[in-house]
Amino acid sequence: QVQLVESGGGLVQAGGSLRLSCVGSGGTLSNYDMGWYRQAPGKERKLVAAIARSGGTTDYADSVRGRFAISRDNAKNTVYLQMNNLRPEDTAIYYCNGGPLGGYWGRGTQVTVSS
């Protein structure tokens, strides 16, 4: 069973940057498209960014396009989310996702952006 562990969250001021990492263990992530989701308090979990298994194709939610960048290093079994120009509305728990039918989830990392 593949386990995903996110890290890199924290408290940052508006306009700042964070880089999230998602490390897989117990199996290779290179077989799967991967994504980052986020869930703010009282709201549903939503897809923020996605990357194809090869890393050649990416997609973003309109709200983060141009500010966030998803990437992967298959040799390190790791997926990243570079977040720039953060806004208070980006505050949420960020989750890594992937695997067959998107069945693998991490426990999430909290990102808090102060105004």
Buried (B, 14 or more C-beta within 10 A) or exposed (E): EBEBBBEBBEEBEEEBEBBBBBBBEEBEBBEBBBBBBBBBEEEEBEBBBBBEBEBEEBBBBEEBEEBBBBBBEBEEBBBBBBBBEBBEEBBBBBBBBBBEEBEBBBEBBEBBBEE
